């Protein structure tokens, strides 16, 4: 694979070690989304807050494929959309990406990483009046932690930021009606894990509803129990739910087969 690589001296020398590691991890997330088929060409965005300055976040250049993202070609912008660090490449940033992600980063100090996608299953569920149904274990992970935002057209209006943040609230997922999904996590690996589980839940729902048979809905008590058991913030759980183990395995695979994301 030939990725668009910026000389490391032009970026790595300008950032601290913590930011560089965040860049590497974020580039890995982009590559993994591409490998798992959870992309929409050059559209969508994954952002990560800069560890040393929570008013800044990293975002992909507008025009690169996820397969071309590297640690050195990510842009750094602030909550007002100003470019803080731009590699010497002929691309800009996506206005809709800035509006959606800045809204959440500004409202949620705990949002270390935000993933927005237009997967086929995610968009399909976003168009269903019923929303995400608790018909699978993957879906019940999000019970009580999911919000809905009505479609207002392409996200180009700064005033929409307040409504996006309000509809997300303190949840993990915001269903963007007729548009797609948005997932929030405290870390890059946790946000990635949550998004992958959400995508599976959406795929299962589409398949189950297409079967045309009556669906089994677990009781509210069972839903609450399942959600609490799988809560990424519950440190007392016997099973790790933050995606650490899964992420480590995926990154090992990426390092063997596609290590250029680290450049």
Phi, psi and omega in degrees: 000138178253102180267155178281103187255131176265137177310129186303326183299335183279346180235308185301325180288346183261358182235159179279167183301325180294319178293320180299318179296321176297322178297317180297315181294321180292319176299322177299319180298317178299313181297320181291323176299320178296315182296328183267004175072029182252044181234167176229072180058238180266002185275175180075172188204147167236128179237152177226136178289140178287124186304323185272352180207102185286359173271355181244146174218159182262140182213157181285148173294143180282108179130344178271143170291153176301332180288349181258355184288134175229169179301327186273345181255012173283144176269150173246123180232165177257181185291350176260002178090006179283137176286122179264320177215117181238116174300159183279072178226153188274056179225161175245202176243159183272125183299317179297321178298317178299313183298311183295312185285322179295327178301316183282317179299323181289324185273337186236093178301339180277356183279091177283332181210141179230133179238126177239130184222163174236048179294157182300314181291321180296317178294322179300313180293326179296337180268356180272129180301328182288342183070203180282120182268144180278061184253001177219160178300321179298320180290322182292343172305330186259004180303127180080000182230035183225136179240170182227138181231119182293146182294131179240013187095178176308140187283083180240000183257119181301331181293341180289341183302318180296321180289322176300311181296320181295318182288330175289318182060226179260016185280177179266335187226139170238118175277116178270101187308133178059024189220302183163206185234153174225130183236139181240135176219157179289336180225168179295315183292327179288317177299318179299315180299315179298318181295319180297320178294322178295317179299317177299316180300319179292319178296317179298317181298315179299318180293317182294318180290329178292338180290340175072020179249166182293137182267146176267123179249115178299158182295157177304325179295317178294321178299315180295320179296315180297316181297316181294322180295326183260010181296125181293342182266359182271100184289344183276354182294141180288331181255125178300130183243004184269002177086008184298313183293316180296316180299315181300319179294318180294320180292323176300318177296318180296320179296327179286322191251338188209056189288354185293347177299335181284349185288000000 
